[in-house]
């Protein structure tokens, strides 16, 4: 697998905290595709795949396919491992209740 570490950038906050991120602009300049023209949701997927490049489920082909995404393109699967999910208040409570119920069911199943 090709490493996308060349796109890893550092940002120092006013508090002195250092943040690391993968620059989509650097990936685009490297010839991966017209990333700046893609919908925000596809950009989130690209960044996630690049950020998890050390995981065996995340491959260079996923990044390249997403970088050339179009509504007319053939549908393909891409791995996604979100670090957080934001929900509106009225959808968040039922979702958390469902997750708690799933957790309880897994405990009862011995998992």
Secondary structure as UniProt FT lines:
FT   HELIX           5..7
FT   STRAND          8..12
FT   TURN            14..15
FT   STRAND          18..22
FT   HELIX           24..29
FT   TURN            30..31
FT   HELIX           35..37
FT   HELIX           40..51
FT   TURN            52..54
FT   TURN            56..57
FT   HELIX           60..67
FT   TURN            71..72
FT   HELIX           89..108
FT   TURN            109..110
//
